[in-house]
Amino acid sequence: MDRVTHIIDPDGEVVIILRNANTPFAELDEDMVASIASQPAEVSTPEPAEENGLAPAEQPPEQQAEQQPEEEPEEQLQQPEQPAEDPIEIGGETEDETCFRIQVSAKHLMLASPYFKKLLTGRWRESVAYQHKGSIELPEEGWDINAFLILLRAIHSQHYRIPRTLTVEMLAKGTVLADYYKCEEAISVWTTIWINALEEEIPSTYSRDLFLWLWISWYFKLPKQFKQATSTAMSRSDNWIKNGPGLPIPAKVINAMNDRREEAINNLIQVLHDTREALLSGTRGCGFECSSIMYGALSKEMRSNDLLPSRPAAPFANLNYASLVQKVTVPATATVVLTPPSHTFSGN
């Protein structure tokens, strides 16, 4: 299929060839699938503590490696053909629904994206071909076609062709694209519109959608949503938190969540052991008989949750902070303070 399927700029010098479009997005790895499947039904999430704010998004090690143009100059490149008929828009059928050819403006691409500017003005093969012929075909791979068109139309300031409402899924796809091509400013004007129009709430369970929200709130610097998403992840994960969906969430965010989760679980276990020891020694409780009953009940609950006879250690595999708070009852006569996972990582 050599004809243009989507025209963003009819005078555009660049035809982007998107192959293998709509490949699965943010698929979960086996560990996260197992972690989600092992979660209890409904448990209440502790109120998160305050955080120190957000920093600009940055590319983590887990992100798909940025596609680099080939360095070998090659001056001959086939001139893209002009469309023989009206372009096919979203929802139309094409000869190959996994391959799309999108005509765009080189000037708009270079102005909005350092990625495209480097590609078209450097010493790469694509740069030489573009400078020699004044036009170029650029291959891209795997992106969701609808999300890609939204980004390209934003780059070309075609706001009248951009939807006012997006699902969390589509918003996550779009922000991954904007992050990859480093064109945050192109969609910045849409941040408030898209976020305010979202109908989906942040999940209260450890799930793929929770990570979509975590990524979106980090990218758009949304403190309230970021606090809720990270606190839920830390409270509900029953293992070391990993970037299961492979989103471009900075590694420092994942590492900080793991540190806070371990700290909170360790503090909770310490409170339970201290309380049990105090009941045994008689420094807490309302009398011998009362203390004995509370000591026995607490010991049984701790044993049933694998906190006895040996004390678990970090990274606390198969332990879930929120579930422990619900299952293990601290005696009412024991004055304790439970500290839920909180996050105070800086953006540096």
C-alpha positions as CSV (number, residue, x, y, z in Angstrom):
1,M,0.0,0.0,0.0
2,D,1.8,3.1,-1.3
3,R,-0.9,5.7,-1.2
4,V,-1.3,8.2,1.6
5,T,-4.1,7.1,4.1
6,H,-4.2,10.2,6.3
7,I,-3.3,13.8,5.3
8,I,-2.5,16.1,8.1
9,D,-0.8,18.6,5.8
10,P,-1.5,18.3,2.0
11,D,1.7,20.2,1.3
12,G,3.7,18.2,3.8
13,E,7.2,17.0,2.8
14,V,7.1,14.0,5.1
15,V,5.2,10.7,4.9
16,I,5.3,8.8,8.1
17,I,4.8,5.0,7.4
18,L,3.3,3.4,10.5
19,R,3.8,-0.3,10.3
20,N,2.3,-3.0,12.7
21,A,0.0,-0.4,14.0
22,N,-2.1,-1.0,17.1
23,T,0.2,-3.6,18.7
24,P,-0.8,-4.5,22.3
25,F,-0.2,-1.6,24.7
26,A,1.1,-1.8,28.2
27,E,0.8,-5.6,28.5
28,L,1.3,-7.0,32.0
29,D,4.3,-9.3,32.7
30,E,3.7,-12.6,34.4
31,D,4.7,-11.4,37.9
32,M,2.1,-8.6,37.8
33,V,-0.6,-10.9,36.5
34,A,0.1,-13.3,39.4
35,S,0.1,-10.4,41.9
36,I,-3.2,-9.1,40.7
37,A,-4.8,-12.6,40.7
38,S,-3.7,-13.2,44.3
39,Q,-5.3,-10.0,45.7
40,P,-8.0,-10.2,48.3
41,A,-11.5,-8.9,47.5
42,E,-12.0,-5.5,49.1
43,V,-9.9,-4.0,51.8
44,S,-9.8,-0.3,52.8
45,T,-6.9,1.7,51.7
46,P,-5.1,3.7,54.4
47,E,-5.2,7.5,54.0
48,P,-2.0,8.5,52.3
49,A,0.4,11.0,53.8
50,E,1.4,14.3,52.0
51,E,4.0,14.3,49.3
52,N,6.6,16.7,48.2
53,G,5.3,17.4,44.7
54,L,6.2,16.2,41.2
55,A,9.1,16.8,38.8
56,P,9.1,16.7,35.0
57,A,8.8,13.2,33.5
58,E,12.0,11.5,32.4
59,Q,12.8,8.4,30.4
60,P,13.4,5.3,32.6
61,P,15.4,2.2,31.7
62,E,12.2,0.3,31.1
63,Q,11.0,2.6,28.3
64,Q,11.3,1.3,24.8
65,A,14.7,2.3,23.4
66,E,14.4,5.4,21.3
67,Q,14.6,4.6,17.6
68,Q,17.8,6.0,16.2
69,P,18.1,6.8,12.5
70,E,20.7,4.9,10.5
71,E,24.0,6.8,10.3
72,E,25.1,5.6,6.8
73,P,24.2,8.4,4.3
74,E,22.1,7.2,1.4
75,E,21.1,9.8,-1.1
76,Q,18.6,7.8,-3.1
77,L,15.2,7.3,-1.5
78,Q,11.9,6.7,-3.3
79,Q,9.7,9.8,-3.6
80,P,6.4,9.2,-1.8
81,E,3.4,9.2,-4.2
82,Q,0.6,11.6,-3.8
83,P,-2.7,10.1,-2.8
84,A,-4.8,8.9,-5.7
85,E,-8.1,9.5,-3.8
86,D,-9.4,11.1,-0.7
87,P,-7.5,10.1,2.4
88,I,-9.0,7.4,4.7
89,E,-9.8,8.7,8.1
90,I,-10.1,6.9,11.4
91,G,-12.5,4.0,11.2
92,G,-12.2,3.6,7.4
93,E,-11.0,0.3,5.9
94,T,-7.6,0.1,4.2
95,E,-5.8,-2.6,2.2
96,D,-3.7,-3.3,5.3
97,E,-5.2,-2.1,8.5
98,T,-1.8,-2.4,10.3
99,C,0.1,-0.1,7.9
100,F,-0.7,3.6,7.5
101,R,0.9,6.4,5.5
102,I,0.5,9.9,7.1
103,Q,1.5,13.1,5.2
104,V,2.8,15.8,7.6
105,S,4.8,19.0,7.6
106,A,8.5,18.7,8.2
107,K,8.6,22.2,9.7
108,H,5.9,21.4,12.2
109,L,7.6,18.2,13.2
110,M,10.9,19.9,13.7
111,L,9.4,22.8,15.7
112,A,7.5,20.5,18.1
113,S,9.9,17.6,18.5
114,P,13.7,17.4,19.1
115,Y,13.4,13.8,17.9
116,F,12.2,14.8,14.4
117,K,14.5,17.8,14.3
118,K,17.5,15.6,14.9
119,L,16.2,13.1,12.4
120,L,15.7,15.6,9.6
121,T,18.7,18.0,10.1
122,G,21.5,15.7,11.3
123,R,23.9,13.6,9.4
124,W,21.7,10.5,9.3
125,R,20.7,8.8,6.1
126,E,17.2,10.2,6.5
127,S,18.6,13.7,6.9
128,V,20.7,13.5,3.8
129,A,17.8,12.2,1.7
130,Y,15.4,14.9,3.0
131,Q,17.9,17.7,2.4
132,H,18.7,16.3,-1.1
133,K,15.2,15.7,-2.4
134,G,13.1,17.9,-0.2
135,S,10.8,15.0,0.9
136,I,11.2,11.9,2.9
137,E,9.4,8.7,4.1
138,L,9.9,8.0,7.8
139,P,9.2,4.5,9.2
140,E,7.6,4.2,12.6
141,E,6.4,1.0,14.3
142,G,3.6,-0.3,16.5
143,W,1.9,2.9,17.7
144,D,-1.9,3.1,18.1
145,I,-3.1,4.8,15.0
146,N,-5.7,6.9,16.7
147,A,-3.3,8.1,19.4
148,F,-0.7,8.9,16.8
149,L,-3.1,11.0,14.8
150,I,-4.1,12.9,17.8
151,L,-0.5,13.8,18.6
152,L,0.3,14.7,15.0
153,R,-2.8,16.9,14.8
154,A,-1.8,18.6,18.0
155,I,1.7,19.2,16.6
156,H,0.1,20.8,13.5
157,S,-2.3,22.9,15.8
158,Q,-5.4,21.3,14.2
159,H,-7.3,21.6,17.5
160,Y,-10.7,21.3,15.8
161,R,-9.8,17.7,14.9
162,I,-8.8,16.7,18.4
163,P,-11.3,15.0,20.6
164,R,-12.2,16.7,23.9
165,T,-12.7,13.5,25.8
166,L,-10.3,10.5,26.0
167,T,-10.4,7.3,27.9
168,V,-7.6,6.6,30.4
169,E,-6.3,4.0,27.9
170,M,-6.1,6.5,25.0
171,L,-4.7,9.2,27.2
172,A,-1.9,6.9,28.4
173,K,-1.1,6.0,24.8
174,G,-1.0,9.6,23.8
175,T,1.3,10.6,26.6
176,V,3.7,7.7,25.9
177,L,3.9,9.0,22.4
178,A,4.5,12.6,23.5
179,D,7.2,11.4,25.9
180,Y,8.9,9.3,23.3
181,Y,9.0,12.2,20.7
182,K,9.7,14.8,23.4
183,C,6.9,17.1,22.3
184,E,5.2,17.8,25.6
185,E,4.3,21.4,24.7
186,A,2.2,20.2,21.8
187,I,-0.4,18.6,24.1
188,S,0.1,20.8,27.2
189,V,-2.9,23.0,26.2
190,W,-5.1,19.8,26.3
191,T,-4.1,18.7,29.8
192,T,-6.9,20.3,31.8
193,I,-9.5,19.5,29.2
194,W,-8.7,15.8,29.0
195,I,-8.2,15.3,32.7
196,N,-11.4,17.1,33.7
197,A,-13.3,15.0,31.1
198,L,-12.1,11.7,32.4
199,E,-15.0,9.6,33.7
200,E,-12.9,6.7,34.9
201,E,-11.8,6.9,38.6
202,I,-8.4,5.8,39.9
203,P,-8.8,2.1,40.8
204,S,-8.6,1.1,44.5
205,T,-6.9,-2.2,43.6
206,Y,-3.4,-3.1,42.3
207,S,-4.1,-3.3,38.6
208,R,-3.0,-2.4,35.1
209,D,-5.4,0.6,35.1
210,L,-3.8,1.8,38.4
211,F,-0.4,2.0,36.6
212,L,-2.0,3.8,33.7
213,W,-3.1,6.4,36.2
214,L,0.3,6.5,37.8
215,W,1.9,7.2,34.5
216,I,-0.6,9.9,33.5
217,S,-0.5,11.7,36.8
218,W,3.3,11.7,36.8
219,Y,3.5,12.9,33.2
220,F,1.0,15.7,33.7
221,K,2.2,16.6,37.2
222,L,-1.1,16.0,39.0
223,P,-0.2,15.8,42.7
224,K,-3.6,14.6,44.0
225,Q,-4.0,11.8,41.5
226,F,-0.3,10.9,41.8
227,K,-0.6,10.6,45.6
228,Q,-3.7,8.4,45.3
229,A,-2.2,6.1,42.7
230,T,1.2,5.6,44.4
231,S,-0.4,5.1,47.8
232,T,-2.8,2.5,46.4
233,A,0.1,0.7,44.7
234,M,2.2,0.7,47.8
235,S,-0.6,-0.4,50.1
236,R,-2.0,-3.1,47.8
237,S,1.0,-4.7,46.3
238,D,1.9,-8.0,47.9
239,N,5.4,-8.2,46.4
240,W,8.2,-6.0,45.1
241,I,6.6,-3.4,42.9
242,K,7.7,-3.6,39.3
243,N,6.8,-1.6,36.2
244,G,4.7,-4.6,35.0
245,P,3.1,-2.8,32.0
246,G,6.4,-1.4,30.8
247,L,5.3,2.2,30.9
248,P,7.9,5.0,30.9
249,I,7.6,5.6,34.6
250,P,11.0,6.7,35.9
251,A,12.8,3.9,37.8
252,K,13.3,6.3,40.8
253,V,9.5,6.4,41.2
254,I,9.3,2.6,41.3
255,N,12.3,2.4,43.7
256,A,10.9,5.0,46.0
257,M,7.5,3.2,46.2
258,N,9.2,0.0,47.1
259,D,11.2,1.7,49.8
260,R,8.0,3.2,51.3
261,R,6.1,0.0,51.1
262,E,8.8,-1.9,52.9
263,E,9.1,0.8,55.5
264,A,5.4,0.7,56.2
265,I,5.1,-3.1,56.4
266,N,8.2,-3.2,58.6
267,N,6.7,-0.6,61.0
268,L,3.4,-2.5,61.1
269,I,5.1,-5.7,62.0
270,Q,7.2,-4.0,64.6
271,V,4.1,-2.5,66.2
272,L,2.5,-6.0,66.3
273,H,5.5,-7.7,67.9
274,D,6.0,-4.8,70.4
275,T,2.3,-5.1,71.4
276,R,2.5,-8.8,71.7
277,E,5.6,-8.6,73.9
278,A,3.9,-5.9,76.1
279,L,0.8,-8.0,76.6
280,L,3.1,-10.9,77.6
281,S,5.1,-8.8,80.1
282,G,2.0,-7.2,81.5
283,T,2.9,-3.6,80.7
284,R,-0.2,-3.3,78.5
285,G,-3.6,-4.7,79.0
286,C,-6.4,-4.5,81.6
287,G,-5.4,-7.4,83.9
288,F,-4.0,-10.9,83.7
289,E,-7.0,-12.6,82.3
290,C,-7.8,-9.8,79.8
291,S,-4.1,-9.5,78.7
292,S,-3.9,-13.3,78.3
293,I,-6.9,-13.3,76.0
294,M,-5.6,-10.4,73.9
295,Y,-2.1,-12.0,73.8
296,G,-3.5,-15.3,72.5
297,A,-5.8,-13.7,70.0
298,L,-3.0,-11.5,68.6
299,S,-0.6,-14.4,68.4
300,K,-3.1,-16.5,66.5
301,E,-3.7,-13.7,64.0
302,M,0.0,-13.1,63.5
303,R,0.7,-16.8,63.0
304,S,-2.2,-17.1,60.5
305,N,-0.7,-14.2,58.5
306,D,2.8,-15.7,58.5
307,L,4.2,-13.1,61.0
308,L,5.0,-15.9,63.5
309,P,7.0,-17.9,64.5
310,S,9.7,-16.3,62.3
311,R,9.6,-12.7,61.5
312,P,9.4,-11.9,57.8
313,A,12.0,-9.7,56.2
314,A,12.1,-7.3,53.2
315,P,11.1,-7.3,50.5
316,F,8.1,-8.9,52.3
317,A,7.0,-11.3,49.6
318,N,3.3,-12.2,49.7
319,L,2.6,-9.5,52.3
320,N,0.1,-6.8,51.6
321,Y,0.0,-3.7,53.9
322,A,-3.7,-3.0,53.5
323,S,-4.6,-6.6,53.9
324,L,-2.5,-6.9,57.1
325,V,-4.2,-3.9,58.6
326,Q,-7.6,-5.5,58.0
327,K,-6.7,-9.0,59.1
328,V,-4.5,-8.4,62.1
329,T,-6.4,-6.6,64.9
330,V,-4.3,-4.5,67.4
331,P,-5.9,-4.7,70.8
332,A,-7.9,-1.5,71.7
333,T,-6.0,-1.1,74.9
334,A,-2.7,-0.9,73.1
335,T,-1.8,2.6,72.1
336,V,-0.2,2.4,68.7
337,V,0.1,4.5,65.6
338,L,0.0,2.8,62.2
339,T,1.8,4.7,59.4
340,P,0.6,3.9,55.9
341,P,3.0,4.0,53.0
342,S,3.8,7.6,52.0
343,H,6.0,9.1,49.3
344,T,8.4,12.0,49.6
345,F,10.7,11.5,46.6
346,S,12.1,14.6,44.9
347,G,12.3,15.0,41.2
348,N,16.0,15.2,41.0
